Amino acid sequence: MAKAIGRESFFWHKLHSLSGIVPVGFYMVQHLTLNSFSLVSPAKYDAVATFFYSMPEHVLLGIEVLMVWLPLAFHMVYGLFISSRAQNNYFSTPFKWSQNRMFMLQRVTGVFLMVFLLFHAATTTLQVKLHGNDPSVVNYAAMQAQFTGFGYAVFAFYVLGILAASYHLAYGVWNFCIRWGITVGDRAQMRIQKFSFALFVGLTLLGWAALGGFLRHREQPSMQVNLPSTTASTSL
């Protein structure tokens, strides 16, 4: 494996593109969808969180490790390797092809997302576990306080994070279809490029709507989630 990673590897590139769609991309879509319950009410958002908190510890840990942490770690590390070897020519050539722009932005958003996701995990999932699986750490009130604190700087950071994540996933679909031989002709690639743009817009709006839900309900909710100490939790 070390020898293969030391050079351009068709297999690892394909596996990298696949991991960005399944399971990482799927997890991101459901993550934003469930977070959008913040638009309805604090109680609805906390109710969704309760479902995860009530899972048996071993089941939740298995989901986190196999479906999120390991695939995401591989995608991030190998993606950083690809970015370090990439030769971006968008600014050095007079031909401003959209594919060159997409290639460049895919690498830029990938590096930014590494910082964003580490911050997100450190302030949500890690905090829950450090506080003995206390759900109040990431309930509606806690997330609202985080987003509105520091002059809304954290909120602005999340706005950019969602924008970058949506672009990275959407145009990752375009790259995936090419790398896996799904789109082989120019017309097919152009169609998937248009689809990727629509997906990018849709995911961005979904994520921003979920963020807006934490500004919509100004009253701090009084709902308390009481769970047995044996249960585990995860951040939404």
DOTOR-111537 format. One record per residue: residue number from 1; residue in one letter; chain; y, x, z of N, C-alpha, C in turn. Coordinates in steps of 0.2 Angstrom, whole numbers, plus 2048, in hexadecimal, padded with zeros to 3 digits. Example, Ala and Ser with C-alpha at 12.3 -4.5 7.8 and 13.67 -1.06 7.14 Angstrom:
  pos  code  unit   nv   nu   nw  cav  cau  caw   cv   cu   cw
    1     a     A  7E4  842  827  7EA  83E  827  7F0  842  827
    2     s     A  7F5  840  823  7FB  844  824  800  840  827
END
This chain:
  pos  code  unit   nv   nu   nw  cav  cau  caw   cv   cu   cw
    1     m     A  7FA  804  800  800  800  800  806  804  800
    2     a     A  806  80A  804  80C  80E  804  80E  811  7FE
    3     k     A  808  813  7FA  809  816  7F3  80C  811  7EF
    4     a     A  80A  80B  7EF  80C  805  7EB  813  804  7EC
    5     i     A  815  804  7F2  81C  802  7F4  821  808  7F2
    6     g     A  81E  80E  7F1  822  814  7F0  824  813  7E8
    7     r     A  822  80F  7E5  824  80E  7DE  825  807  7DC
    8     e     A  827  805  7D6  828  7FE  7D4  821  7FB  7D4
    9     s     A  81F  7F6  7D7  819  7F3  7D8  819  7EC  7D5
   10     f     A  815  7EA  7D0  815  7E3  7CD  812  7DF  7D3
   11     f     A  80D  7E1  7D6  80A  7DC  7DB  80F  7DB  7E1
   12     w     A  812  7E0  7E4  816  7DF  7EA  81C  7DB  7E8
   13     h     A  81F  7DC  7E2  824  7D8  7DF  823  7D1  7DF
   14     k     A  81D  7CF  7DC  81B  7C8  7DB  81A  7C5  7E2
   15     l     A  817  7C9  7E7  816  7C6  7EE  81C  7C5  7F1
   16     h     A  821  7CA  7F0  828  7C9  7F3  82B  7C3  7F0
   17     s     A  82B  7C1  7EA  82E  7BB  7E7  82A  7B5  7EA
   18     l     A  824  7B5  7EA  820  7B0  7ED  822  7AE  7F4
   19     s     A  822  7B3  7F8  824  7B2  7FF  82B  7AF  800
   20     g     A  82F  7B1  7FC  836  7AE  7FC  836  7A6  7FB
   21     i     A  831  7A4  7F7  830  79D  7F6  82C  799  7FB
   22     v     A  826  79C  7FC  821  799  800  81F  79F  805
   23     p     A  820  79F  80B  822  799  80F  82A  799  811
   24     v     A  82D  79F  80F  834  7A0  812  839  79B  80F
   25     g     A  838  79A  808  83D  795  805  83B  78E  808
   26     f     A  835  78C  809  833  785  80B  836  784  812
   27     y     A  835  789  816  837  789  81D  83F  788  81D
   28     m     A  843  78B  819  84A  78B  819  84C  783  817
   29     v     A  848  780  812  84A  77A  810  849  775  816
   30     q     A  843  775  819  842  771  81F  846  772  825
   31     h     A  848  778  825  84D  77A  82B  854  777  82A
   32     l     A  856  777  824  85D  774  823  85C  76D  823
   33     t     A  857  76A  821  856  763  821  856  760  828
   34     l     A  852  763  82C  851  761  833  858  762  837
   35     n     A  85B  767  835  862  768  839  867  763  837
   36     s     A  866  760  831  86B  75B  82E  86B  755  833
   37     f     A  866  754  837  866  74F  83C  86C  74F  841
   38     s     A  86F  755  841  875  755  845  87B  751  842
   39     l     A  87A  74F  83C  87F  74A  839  87E  743  83C
   40     v     A  878  741  83E  877  73A  841  87A  73A  848
   41     s     A  877  73E  84C  879  73E  853  876  744  857
   42     p     A  879  746  85C  876  74B  861  86F  749  863
   43     a     A  86E  743  864  868  741  867  862  742  861
   44     k     A  864  740  85B  85F  741  856  85E  748  854
   45     y     A  863  74D  855  861  754  854  85D  756  85A
   46     d     A  85E  754  860  85A  757  865  853  754  865
   47     a     A  853  74E  862  84C  74B  862  847  74F  85D
   48     v     A  84B  751  857  847  755  853  845  75C  856
   49     a     A  849  75F  85A  848  765  85E  842  764  863
   50     t     A  842  75E  866  83D  75C  86B  836  75D  868
   51     f     A  835  75B  861  82F  75B  85E  82C  762  85E
   52     f     A  830  767  85D  82E  76E  85C  82C  770  864
   53     y     A  831  76E  868  830  771  86F  829  76E  872
   54     s     A  827  768  870  821  765  873  81B  768  870
   55     m     A  81B  76C  86B  815  76F  868  811  774  86D
   56     p     A  80B  774  86D  807  779  871  809  780  86F
   57     e     A  80A  784  874  80D  78B  873  809  78F  86E
   58     h     A  802  78F  86D  7FF  793  869  800  790  861
   59     v     A  801  78A  861  802  787  85A  809  789  857
   60     l     A  80E  788  85C  814  78A  85A  815  791  858
   61     l     A  812  795  85C  812  79D  85B  80F  79E  855
   62     g     A  809  79B  853  806  79D  84D  80A  79B  847
   63     i     A  80D  795  847  812  793  842  818  798  841
   64     e     A  81B  79A  847  820  79F  846  81E  7A5  843
   65     v     A  818  7A8  845  816  7AE  843  814  7AE  83C
   66     l     A  810  7AA  83A  80D  7A9  833  811  7A6  82E
   67     m     A  815  7A2  830  819  79E  82B  820  7A0  82B
   68     v     A  823  7A4  830  82A  7A6  830  82B  7AE  831
   69     w     A  829  7B0  836  82A  7B7  838  827  7BC  833
   70     l     A  821  7BC  832  81D  7C1  82E  820  7C1  827
   71     p     A  81F  7BB  824  822  7BA  81D  829  7BC  81C
   72     l     A  82D  7BA  821  834  7BC  820  835  7C3  821
   73     a     A  832  7C6  826  833  7CE  827  831  7D1  821
   74     f     A  82B  7CF  81D  829  7D3  817  82E  7D2  812
   75     h     A  831  7CC  811  835  7CA  80C  83C  7CE  80D
   76     m     A  83E  7CF  813  844  7D3  815  843  7DA  813
   77     v     A  83E  7DD  816  83D  7E4  815  83C  7E6  80E
   78     y     A  837  7E3  80B  836  7E5  804  83C  7E3  7FF
   79     g     A  840  7DE  801  846  7DC  7FD  84B  7E2  7FE
   80     l     A  84B  7E5  804  850  7EA  805  84E  7F0  801
   81     f     A  847  7F1  801  845  7F7  7FC  847  7F6  7F5
   82     i     A  846  7EF  7F3  848  7EE  7EC  84F  7EF  7EB
   83     s     A  853  7ED  7F0  85B  7ED  7EF  85D  7F5  7EF
   84     s     A  859  7F9  7F3  85B  800  7F3  859  804  7EC
   85     r     A  855  801  7E8  853  804  7E2  856  800  7DC
   86     a     A  85A  7FB  7DD  85D  7F7  7D8  863  7FB  7D5
   87     q     A  864  7FA  7CE  869  7FD  7CB  86D  7F7  7C8
   88     n     A  872  7F5  7CC  876  7EF  7CA  87B  7F2  7C5
   89     n     A  87B  7EE  7BF  880  7F0  7B9  885  7EB  7B8
   90     y     A  886  7E6  7BC  88A  7E0  7BA  891  7E3  7BA
   91     f     A  894  7E7  7BE  89A  7EA  7BE  89B  7F0  7B9
   92     s     A  896  7F3  7B7  896  7F9  7B3  895  7F8  7AC
   93     t     A  894  7F1  7AA  893  7F0  7A3  898  7EB  7A0
   94     p     A  89A  7EB  79A  89E  7E6  798  89B  7DF  796
   95     f     A  894  7DF  797  891  7D9  796  88F  7D5  79C
   96     k     A  893  7D0  79E  893  7CD  7A4  88D  7C7  7A4
   97     w     A  887  7C9  7A3  882  7C4  7A2  881  7C1  7A9
   98     s     A  87F  7BA  7A8  87E  7B6  7AF  878  7B9  7B2
   99     q     A  873  7BC  7AF  86D  7BF  7B2  86F  7C5  7B6
  100     n     A  873  7C9  7B3  876  7CF  7B7  879  7CD  7BD
  101     r     A  87E  7C8  7BD  881  7C5  7C3  87C  7C2  7C8
  102     m     A  877  7BF  7C6  872  7BC  7CA  86E  7C2  7CE
  103     f     A  86D  7C7  7CA  869  7CC  7CD  86D  7D0  7D2
  104     m     A  874  7D1  7D1  878  7D4  7D6  879  7D0  7DC
  105     l     A  87A  7C9  7DB  87B  7C5  7E1  875  7C4  7E5
  106     q     A  86F  7C4  7E2  869  7C3  7E5  868  7C9  7EA
  107     r     A  86A  7CF  7E8  86A  7D5  7ED  86F  7D5  7F2
  108     v     A  875  7D3  7F0  87A  7D2  7F5  879  7CD  7FB
  109     t     A  877  7C7  7F8  875  7C2  7FD  86F  7C4  802
  110     g     A  86A  7C7  7FF  865  7C9  803  866  7CE  808
  111     v     A  86B  7D3  807  86D  7D7  80C  871  7D4  812
  112     f     A  875  7CF  810  879  7CB  814  875  7C7  819
  113     l     A  870  7C4  815  86B  7C0  819  867  7C3  81E
  114     m     A  866  7C9  81E  862  7CD  823  867  7CD  829
  115     v     A  86D  7CE  829  872  7CE  82E  872  7C7  831
  116     f     A  873  7C2  82D  874  7BC  82F  86E  7B9  833
  117     l     A  868  7BA  830  862  7B7  833  860  7BB  83A
  118     l     A  862  7C1  83A  861  7C5  841  865  7C2  846
  119     f     A  86B  7C0  844  870  7BD  849  86E  7B6  84B
  120     h     A  86C  7B2  846  869  7AC  847  863  7AC  84C
  121     a     A  85E  7B0  84A  858  7B0  84F  85A  7B2  856
  122     a     A  85F  7B7  856  861  7BA  85D  864  7B5  861
  123     t     A  868  7B0  85E  86C  7AB  862  868  7A5  862
  124     t     A  863  7A4  85F  85F  79E  860  858  79F  863
  125     t     A  853  7A1  85E  84C  7A1  860  84B  7A6  866
  126     l     A  84F  7AC  866  84E  7B1  86B  851  7AF  871
  127     q     A  856  7AB  871  859  7A9  877  855  7A3  87B
  128     v     A  852  79F  877  84D  79A  879  848  79D  87D
  129     k     A  845  7A3  87A  83F  7A6  87E  841  7AA  884
  130     l     A  847  7AD  884  84A  7B1  889  84B  7AC  88F
  131     h     A  84D  7A6  88E  84F  7A1  893  849  79D  895
  132     g     A  843  79F  894  83D  79C  896  83C  795  892
  133     n     A  83D  795  88C  83C  78F  887  840  789  88A
  134     d     A  846  78B  88B  84B  785  88D  84E  782  887
  135     p     A  84C  77C  886  84F  779  87F  856  778  87F
  136     s     A  85A  778  885  861  777  885  865  77D  882
  137     v     A  861  783  881  864  788  87E  866  787  877
  138     v     A  862  783  873  864  782  86C  864  77A  86B
  139     n     A  866  776  870  867  76F  86E  86E  76E  86B
  140     y     A  86F  768  86A  876  766  866  87C  769  869
  141     a     A  87C  768  870  882  76A  874  883  772  873
  142     a     A  87D  775  874  87D  77D  874  87F  77F  86D
  143     m     A  87D  77C  868  87E  77F  861  885  77D  85F
  144     q     A  888  777  862  88F  775  861  893  77A  864
  145     a     A  892  77C  86A  896  781  86E  896  788  86A
  146     q     A  890  78A  868  890  790  864  894  790  85E
  147     f     A  894  78B  85A  897  78A  853  89F  78A  854
  148     t     A  8A1  786  85A  8A8  785  85B  8AB  78B  85F
  149     g     A  8A7  78F  862  8AA  794  866  8AD  79A  862
  150     f     A  8B1  79F  865  8B4  7A4  861  8B8  7A3  85B
  151     g     A  8BC  79D  85C  8C0  79B  857  8BC  799  850
  152     y     A  8B6  796  851  8B2  794  84C  8B0  79A  847
  153     a     A  8B0  7A0  84A  8AD  7A6  846  8A6  7A5  845
  154     v     A  8A2  7A3  84A  89B  7A2  848  899  79D  843
  155     f     A  89D  797  844  89D  792  83F  89E  795  838
  156     a     A  8A3  799  837  8A5  79B  830  89F  7A0  82E
  157     f     A  89C  7A4  833  897  7A8  831  891  7A4  82E
  158     y     A  88F  79F  831  88A  79B  82F  88B  797  828
  159     v     A  892  796  827  893  793  821  892  798  81B
  160     l     A  893  79E  81C  892  7A4  817  88A  7A5  817
  161     g     A  887  7A5  81D  880  7A6  81D  87C  7A1  819
  162     i     A  87E  79A  81A  87B  795  816  87C  796  80F
  163     l     A  882  797  80D  884  799  806  87F  79E  803
  164     a     A  87F  7A4  807  87B  7A9  804  873  7A7  804
  165     a     A  871  7A4  809  86A  7A2  809  868  79D  804
  166     s     A  86C  799  802  86B  794  7FD  86B  797  7F6
  167     y     A  870  79C  7F5  870  79F  7EF  86A  7A4  7EE
  168     h     A  868  7A7  7F3  862  7AC  7F3  85C  7A8  7F1
  169     l     A  85B  7A2  7F5  855  79E  7F3  855  79B  7EC
  170     a     A  85A  798  7EA  85B  795  7E4  85A  799  7DE
  171     y     A  85D  79F  7DE  85C  7A4  7D9  855  7A8  7DA
  172     g     A  853  7A8  7E0  84C  7AA  7E1  847  7A6  7DD
  173     v     A  848  7A0  7DC  844  79B  7D8  844  79E  7D1
  174     w     A  84A  79F  7CF  84A  7A1  7C8  846  7A8  7C7
  175     n     A  847  7AC  7CB  844  7B3  7CB  83C  7B2  7CC
  176     f     A  83A  7AD  7D0  833  7AC  7D1  830  7A9  7CB
  177     c     A  833  7A5  7C7  830  7A2  7C1  82F  7A7  7BC
  178     i     A  834  7AC  7BB  833  7B1  7B6  82E  7B6  7B8
  179     r     A  82E  7B8  7BE  829  7BD  7C1  822  7BB  7C0
  180     w     A  821  7B4  7C2  81A  7B1  7C2  818  7AE  7BB
  181     g     A  81C  7AF  7B6  81B  7AD  7AF  81B  7A6  7AE
  182     i     A  81F  7A2  7B2  820  79B  7B1  825  79A  7AC
  183     t     A  82A  79D  7AB  82F  79D  7A6  82F  7A3  7A2
  184     v     A  82D  7A3  79C  82C  7A9  797  831  7A9  792
  185     g     A  834  7A3  790  838  7A3  78A  83F  7A2  78D
  186     d     A  844  7A3  788  84B  7A3  78A  84D  79C  78C
  187     r     A  84B  797  788  84D  790  78A  84A  78E  791
  188     a     A  844  790  792  841  78F  799  845  792  79E
  189     q     A  847  798  79D  84A  79C  7A2  851  799  7A3
  190     m     A  854  796  79E  85B  793  79F  85A  78D  7A3
  191     r     A  855  789  7A2  854  783  7A5  853  784  7AD
  192     i     A  84F  789  7AE  84E  78B  7B5  854  78E  7B9
  193     q     A  858  791  7B4  85F  794  7B7  863  78E  7B9
  194     k     A  864  789  7B5  868  783  7B6  865  77F  7BC
  195     f     A  85E  77F  7BD  85B  77C  7C3  85D  780  7C9
  196     s     A  85D  786  7C9  85F  78A  7CE  866  789  7D1
  197     f     A  86A  788  7CC  871  787  7CE  872  780  7D2
  198     a     A  86E  77B  7CF  86E  775  7D2  86B  775  7D9
  199     l     A  866  779  7DA  863  77A  7E0  867  77D  7E5
  200     f     A  86B  782  7E3  870  786  7E7  875  782  7EA
  201     v     A  878  77D  7E5  87D  779  7E8  87A  774  7ED
  202     g     A  874  771  7EB  871  76C  7F0  870  76F  7F7
  203     l     A  86D  775  7F7  86B  778  7FD  871  77A  801
  204     t     A  876  77C  7FE  87D  77E  801  880  778  804
  205     l     A  880  772  801  883  76C  803  87F  76A  809
  206     l     A  878  76A  809  874  768  80E  875  76C  814
  207     g     A  875  772  814  877  777  819  87D  776  81C
  208     w     A  882  775  818  889  774  81B  88A  76D  81E
  209     a     A  886  768  81B  886  762  81F  883  762  826
  210     a     A  87E  766  826  87B  767  82D  880  76A  832
  211     l     A  883  76F  82F  888  773  833  88E  76E  835
  212     g     A  890  76A  831  895  765  832  893  760  837
  213     g     A  88D  75F  838  88B  75A  83D  88D  75C  844
  214     f     A  88D  763  845  88F  765  84C  896  765  84D
  215     l     A  89A  763  848  8A1  762  849  8A3  75A  849
  216     r     A  89E  756  847  89F  74F  846  89F  74C  84D
  217     h     A  89B  74D  851  89A  74A  858  89D  74F  85D
  218     r     A  8A3  74D  85F  8A7  751  864  8A4  751  86B
  219     e     A  8A1  74B  86D  89F  74A  874  899  74E  875
  220     q     A  898  752  87A  892  756  87C  88D  751  87E
  221     p     A  887  751  87B  882  74C  87D  87F  74E  884
  222     s     A  87D  748  887  87A  749  88E  872  749  88E
  223     m     A  86F  749  888  868  748  887  865  74F  88A
  224     q     A  860  74E  88E  85C  754  891  855  753  88E
  225     v     A  852  759  88C  84B  759  88A  847  75C  88F
  226     n     A  843  758  893  83F  75B  898  838  75C  895
  227     l     A  835  762  895  82F  763  893  82B  768  898
  228     p     A  824  767  897  820  76B  89C  821  773  89A
  229     s     A  821  777  89F  823  77E  89F  81E  781  89A
  230     t     A  818  77E  899  813  782  895  814  781  88D
  231     t     A  819  77D  88B  81B  77C  884  81F  782  882
  232     a     A  81F  783  87B  824  788  879  829  785  874
  233     s     A  82E  788  872  833  785  86E  835  78A  869
  234     t     A  838  787  864  83B  78B  85E  842  789  85D
  235     s     A  846  78D  85A  84D  78B  858  84D  787  851
  236     l     A  852  782  851  853  77F  84B  858  782  847
END
